[in-house]
Amino acid sequence: MNTLRVGNIFIYAFLIGMSLFFIIPFYVMVITSFKPAVEATIDNIWTLPTMIDFSGIQEAFAKLAPSLWNSILLVIPATVISSFLGSFNGYIISKWKFRGSETIFTLLLFGMFMPHQTILLPLVVLLQKIGLYNTITGLAIVHIIYGLPVTTLIFRNFYTNIPNEMLEAGKIDGCGLFGIYKYLILPLSIPGFVVVGIWQFTSIWNEFLMAATITSVGSQPIMVALMSLSGAHFSYWNMIMAGSLLAALPTMIVYITLSRFFIKGLMAGSIKG
């Protein structure tokens, strides 16, 4: 057996081992979700259930269903709107250079590095004054605005690879700023939208701090509502794990179904600078 083959065996063994290591939390979450409450204890965390019990899943779904719907109402419009606004911003900044465009782009990027904690107090005061505090609409607007720096960056870098000759041909055919975007840029933007859509969907779905600050009982997304499953003195771990699985399922489905297109989007230059 040559040295190269031995090296490949060790590499594959290492990768398989690391994969199993990262799967361990998911394994614990799944098997605990299907355990009866009496078996879902720290002592039995690794053991398979002696019987399949759906009570934890049923109870978790009954408690989290309204918050799950709140998350859907939040993440879909916020992802779609922020993606389209980022696309148009990236198109303007990359293809319609104007005086100060790079300065505006640089200032916009500062929003990517601004900690959420620094804006929470003025944000809450503003939302209260305009009547959007403790609403899904207000939280969606916050995520749309906060997502503009990264969506603009991704699309700006994506559109940089589109030849300017295409825009010149569009101008000759009588298209203006919006016409070129609609008929030339937008059809070429599918890979970019997949990358941005997955990024925004997962970021908004998993976000906790802003959701916990801006919303309360009745309008909370599912990530915040998960806290309500844990009791003050005793916790039903099968219900908690079932709730965690329910909360993680949408992002898992998105990645599993769109991972092929996500990789194509990256390869197409969506995040090249």
Contacts in CASP RR format, 6 or more apart in sequence:
PFRMAT RR
TARGET T0000
AUTHOR 0000-0000-0000
METHOD contacts of the structure
MODEL  1
MNTLRVGNIFIYAFLIGMSLFFIIPFYVMVITSFKPAVEATIDNIWTLPT
MIDFSGIQEAFAKLAPSLWNSILLVIPATVISSFLGSFNGYIISKWKFRG
SETIFTLLLFGMFMPHQTILLPLVVLLQKIGLYNTITGLAIVHIIYGLPV
TTLIFRNFYTNIPNEMLEAGKIDGCGLFGIYKYLILPLSIPGFVVVGIWQ
FTSIWNEFLMAATITSVGSQPIMVALMSLSGAHFSYWNMIMAGSLLAALP
TMIVYITLSRFFIKGLMAGSIKG
28 45 0 8 1.000
28 46 0 8 1.000
28 241 0 8 1.000
29 241 0 8 1.000
29 244 0 8 1.000
29 245 0 8 1.000
29 248 0 8 1.000
30 241 0 8 1.000
30 245 0 8 1.000
31 47 0 8 1.000
31 48 0 8 1.000
31 49 0 8 1.000
32 40 0 8 1.000
32 45 0 8 1.000
32 237 0 8 1.000
32 238 0 8 1.000
32 241 0 8 1.000
33 56 0 8 1.000
33 57 0 8 1.000
33 238 0 8 1.000
33 241 0 8 1.000
33 242 0 8 1.000
33 243 0 8 1.000
33 245 0 8 1.000
34 49 0 8 1.000
34 52 0 8 1.000
34 53 0 8 1.000
34 54 0 8 1.000
34 57 0 8 1.000
34 238 0 8 1.000
35 44 0 8 1.000
35 49 0 8 1.000
35 53 0 8 1.000
35 238 0 8 1.000
36 49 0 8 1.000
36 51 0 8 1.000
36 53 0 8 1.000
36 55 0 8 1.000
36 238 0 8 1.000
37 55 0 8 1.000
37 56 0 8 1.000
37 236 0 8 1.000
37 237 0 8 1.000
37 238 0 8 1.000
37 239 0 8 1.000
39 47 0 8 1.000
39 49 0 8 1.000
39 50 0 8 1.000
39 238 0 8 1.000
40 236 0 8 1.000
40 237 0 8 1.000
40 238 0 8 1.000
40 241 0 8 1.000
41 237 0 8 1.000
42 237 0 8 1.000
53 238 0 8 1.000
55 238 0 8 1.000
56 236 0 8 1.000
56 238 0 8 1.000
56 239 0 8 1.000
56 242 0 8 1.000
57 242 0 8 1.000
57 243 0 8 1.000
57 245 0 8 1.000
57 246 0 8 1.000
59 236 0 8 1.000
59 239 0 8 1.000
59 242 0 8 1.000
60 229 0 8 1.000
60 239 0 8 1.000
60 240 0 8 1.000
60 242 0 8 1.000
60 243 0 8 1.000
60 246 0 8 1.000
61 242 0 8 1.000
61 243 0 8 1.000
61 246 0 8 1.000
63 225 0 8 1.000
63 228 0 8 1.000
63 229 0 8 1.000
63 239 0 8 1.000
64 222 0 8 1.000
64 225 0 8 1.000
64 226 0 8 1.000
64 229 0 8 1.000
64 243 0 8 1.000
64 246 0 8 1.000
64 247 0 8 1.000
66 218 0 8 1.000
66 225 0 8 1.000
67 218 0 8 1.000
67 220 0 8 1.000
67 221 0 8 1.000
67 222 0 8 1.000
67 224 0 8 1.000
67 225 0 8 1.000
68 222 0 8 1.000
68 246 0 8 1.000
68 247 0 8 1.000
70 136 0 8 1.000
70 215 0 8 1.000
70 218 0 8 1.000
70 219 0 8 1.000
70 220 0 8 1.000
70 221 0 8 1.000
70 222 0 8 1.000
71 205 0 8 1.000
71 221 0 8 1.000
71 222 0 8 1.000
71 223 0 8 1.000
71 250 0 8 1.000
73 136 0 8 1.000
73 140 0 8 1.000
74 136 0 8 1.000
74 139 0 8 1.000
74 140 0 8 1.000
74 143 0 8 1.000
74 204 0 8 1.000
74 221 0 8 1.000
75 201 0 8 1.000
75 204 0 8 1.000
75 205 0 8 1.000
77 140 0 8 1.000
78 140 0 8 1.000
78 143 0 8 1.000
78 144 0 8 1.000
78 200 0 8 1.000
78 204 0 8 1.000
79 197 0 8 1.000
79 200 0 8 1.000
79 201 0 8 1.000
79 204 0 8 1.000
81 140 0 8 1.000
81 144 0 8 1.000
82 143 0 8 1.000
82 144 0 8 1.000
82 147 0 8 1.000
82 148 0 8 1.000
82 151 0 8 1.000
82 196 0 8 1.000
82 200 0 8 1.000
83 151 0 8 1.000
83 193 0 8 1.000
83 196 0 8 1.000
83 197 0 8 1.000
83 200 0 8 1.000
85 144 0 8 1.000
85 148 0 8 1.000
85 151 0 8 1.000
86 148 0 8 1.000
86 151 0 8 1.000
86 152 0 8 1.000
86 155 0 8 1.000
86 196 0 8 1.000
87 151 0 8 1.000
87 155 0 8 1.000
87 185 0 8 1.000
87 186 0 8 1.000
87 189 0 8 1.000
87 192 0 8 1.000
87 193 0 8 1.000
87 196 0 8 1.000
88 181 0 8 1.000
89 108 0 8 1.000
89 148 0 8 1.000
89 151 0 8 1.000
89 152 0 8 1.000
89 155 0 8 1.000
89 156 0 8 1.000
90 152 0 8 1.000
90 155 0 8 1.000
90 156 0 8 1.000
90 159 0 8 1.000
91 155 0 8 1.000
91 159 0 8 1.000
91 181 0 8 1.000
91 185 0 8 1.000
92 101 0 8 1.000
92 177 0 8 1.000
93 101 0 8 1.000
93 102 0 8 1.000
93 104 0 8 1.000
93 105 0 8 1.000
93 152 0 8 1.000
93 156 0 8 1.000
94 155 0 8 1.000
94 156 0 8 1.000
94 157 0 8 1.000
94 159 0 8 1.000
94 160 0 8 1.000
95 159 0 8 1.000
95 162 0 8 1.000
95 164 0 8 1.000
95 167 0 8 1.000
95 180 0 8 1.000
95 185 0 8 1.000
96 177 0 8 1.000
105 152 0 8 1.000
105 156 0 8 1.000
108 148 0 8 1.000
108 149 0 8 1.000
108 152 0 8 1.000
109 149 0 8 1.000
109 153 0 8 1.000
110 149 0 8 1.000
111 146 0 8 1.000
111 149 0 8 1.000
112 149 0 8 1.000
112 150 0 8 1.000
112 153 0 8 1.000
116 146 0 8 1.000
116 209 0 8 1.000
116 210 0 8 1.000
117 209 0 8 1.000
120 209 0 8 1.000
120 210 0 8 1.000
120 213 0 8 1.000
123 142 0 8 1.000
123 210 0 8 1.000
123 213 0 8 1.000
123 214 0 8 1.000
124 133 0 8 1.000
124 213 0 8 1.000
124 214 0 8 1.000
127 133 0 8 1.000
127 138 0 8 1.000
127 142 0 8 1.000
127 214 0 8 1.000
132 138 0 8 1.000
132 141 0 8 1.000
133 214 0 8 1.000
134 214 0 8 1.000
134 215 0 8 1.000
134 216 0 8 1.000
134 219 0 8 1.000
135 215 0 8 1.000
135 219 0 8 1.000
136 215 0 8 1.000
136 219 0 8 1.000
138 214 0 8 1.000
139 210 0 8 1.000
139 211 0 8 1.000
139 214 0 8 1.000
139 215 0 8 1.000
139 219 0 8 1.000
139 221 0 8 1.000
142 210 0 8 1.000
142 214 0 8 1.000
143 200 0 8 1.000
143 204 0 8 1.000
143 207 0 8 1.000
143 210 0 8 1.000
146 210 0 8 1.000
147 200 0 8 1.000
147 203 0 8 1.000
150 199 0 8 1.000
151 196 0 8 1.000
151 199 0 8 1.000
151 200 0 8 1.000
154 192 0 8 1.000
154 195 0 8 1.000
154 196 0 8 1.000
154 199 0 8 1.000
154 270 0 8 1.000
154 271 0 8 1.000
155 189 0 8 1.000
155 192 0 8 1.000
155 196 0 8 1.000
155 270 0 8 1.000
157 269 0 8 1.000
157 270 0 8 1.000
157 271 0 8 1.000
157 272 0 8 1.000
157 273 0 8 1.000
158 189 0 8 1.000
158 191 0 8 1.000
158 192 0 8 1.000
158 268 0 8 1.000
158 269 0 8 1.000
158 270 0 8 1.000
159 185 0 8 1.000
159 189 0 8 1.000
160 272 0 8 1.000
160 273 0 8 1.000
161 268 0 8 1.000
161 269 0 8 1.000
161 272 0 8 1.000
162 185 0 8 1.000
162 188 0 8 1.000
166 184 0 8 1.000
167 180 0 8 1.000
167 184 0 8 1.000
170 176 0 8 1.000
170 180 0 8 1.000
170 183 0 8 1.000
170 184 0 8 1.000
171 180 0 8 1.000
175 183 0 8 1.000
175 184 0 8 1.000
191 261 0 8 1.000
191 264 0 8 1.000
191 265 0 8 1.000
191 268 0 8 1.000
191 269 0 8 1.000
191 270 0 8 1.000
192 265 0 8 1.000
192 268 0 8 1.000
192 270 0 8 1.000
194 258 0 8 1.000
194 261 0 8 1.000
194 262 0 8 1.000
194 264 0 8 1.000
194 265 0 8 1.000
195 262 0 8 1.000
195 265 0 8 1.000
195 266 0 8 1.000
195 270 0 8 1.000
195 271 0 8 1.000
196 270 0 8 1.000
198 254 0 8 1.000
198 255 0 8 1.000
198 258 0 8 1.000
198 262 0 8 1.000
201 251 0 8 1.000
201 254 0 8 1.000
202 251 0 8 1.000
202 254 0 8 1.000
202 255 0 8 1.000
205 221 0 8 1.000
205 223 0 8 1.000
205 250 0 8 1.000
205 251 0 8 1.000
206 223 0 8 1.000
206 251 0 8 1.000
207 221 0 8 1.000
207 223 0 8 1.000
208 223 0 8 1.000
208 224 0 8 1.000
211 220 0 8 1.000
211 221 0 8 1.000
211 223 0 8 1.000
211 224 0 8 1.000
212 220 0 8 1.000
212 224 0 8 1.000
215 221 0 8 1.000
215 224 0 8 1.000
222 246 0 8 1.000
222 247 0 8 1.000
223 247 0 8 1.000
226 240 0 8 1.000
226 243 0 8 1.000
226 244 0 8 1.000
226 247 0 8 1.000
229 235 0 8 1.000
229 236 0 8 1.000
229 239 0 8 1.000
229 240 0 8 1.000
229 243 0 8 1.000
230 240 0 8 1.000
255 262 0 8 1.000
END
